[in-house]
Amino acid sequence: MYFLGIDIGAVSAKAVLIRDSDLIAMTIVDTGPHIVQVADAVLHSVLKDAQITFDDLKGIVATGYGRISVPFAGKKITEISCHARGVHHLLPEAKTVIDIGGQDSKGIRLDEEGTVQDFVMNDKCAAGTGRFLEVMAKALNVQIDDLGTIAQTSRDPCLMSSVCTVFAESEVVSLRAEGRKREDIVAGLHNAIASRISGMISQVGCEEQIVLTGGVAQNKGVLKALEDELQRKVRVPEAPQMTGALGAALFASADLKNDGTDY
């Protein structure tokens, strides 16, 4: 039996198709302004990859900020619960989940069973998120995917006074005008993000076995900065931006097992 999880984030839309908890197909596209259309696009993409039809699906769960607008989802579940479920499935020993997405960041504390015990969420501004890094990369005239590599060459990271996107962009321009090296600015930005995230997750308690998810988890500079800040190893699952969609698919599967009915 096939189950589908769809995660409609502010920047990207993800879909994960599973069968008996095994990953069958997944896809990711830019969200754009039309949520219904993008949800339909990721749906048909995974169906095509798996060579199945919509009627083969036994359950569909949507998550993310755009979950309410997915018309064919049988259930909508918060991204906090879905990220926790996806991470616990991949890394059962995880106790702290840090998710840094395109427009927000989250800190989640789990128990032994992977149940959410507490969480904190920054969804009021883009500070320290993927959008923040996108703006900084543009200010430095580099590709966002190159930031992690650039930071690794730094010998004297800049001390950034703000992670507010507007103020930090002005600070980056000023630092460049002062002649500071690009790699030192990038490393400073990563350190500022790590400091902000550390302060955020301290509100819920940072347990051992920390896992970083979200698109920003692919930035090795941010990962290193977090490990240095927390003084702990931080694990990153394969395809870290897909954990929310995976958790949604697992919830769809669990629902069918619990009540024996489709939706």
HELIX and SHEET records of a PDB file:
HELIX    1   1 ILE A   35  ALA A   50  1                                  16    
HELIX    2   2 PHE A   54  ASP A   56  5                                   3    
HELIX    3   3 ARG A   67  SER A   69  5                                   3    
HELIX    4   4 GLU A   79  LEU A   90  1                                  12    
HELIX    5   5 GLY A  130  LEU A  140  1                                  11    
HELIX    6   6 ILE A  144  ASP A  146  5                                   3    
HELIX    7   7 LEU A  147  ALA A  151  1                                   5    
HELIX    8   8 THR A  165  ALA A  177  1                                  13    
HELIX    9   9 ARG A  182  ILE A  201  1                                  20    
HELIX   10  10 GLY A  215  GLN A  218  5                                   4    
HELIX   11  11 LYS A  220  LEU A  230  1                                  11    
HELIX   12  12 PRO A  240  MET A  242  5                                   3    
HELIX   13  13 THR A  243  ASP A  259  1                                  17    
SHEET    1   A 5 ASP A  22  ASP A  30  0                                        
SHEET    2   A 5 SER A  12  ARG A  19 -1                                        
SHEET    3   A 5 TYR A   2  ILE A   8 -1                                        
SHEET    4   A 5 LEU A  57  THR A  63  1                                        
SHEET    5   A 5 LYS A  75  LYS A  76  1                                        
SHEET    1   B 5 VAL A 116  ASN A 122  0                                        
SHEET    2   B 5 SER A 105  LEU A 110 -1                                        
SHEET    3   B 5 THR A  96  ILE A 100 -1                                        
SHEET    4   B 5 ILE A 210  THR A 213  1                                        
SHEET    5   B 5 VAL A 234  ARG A 235  1                                        
END                                                                             
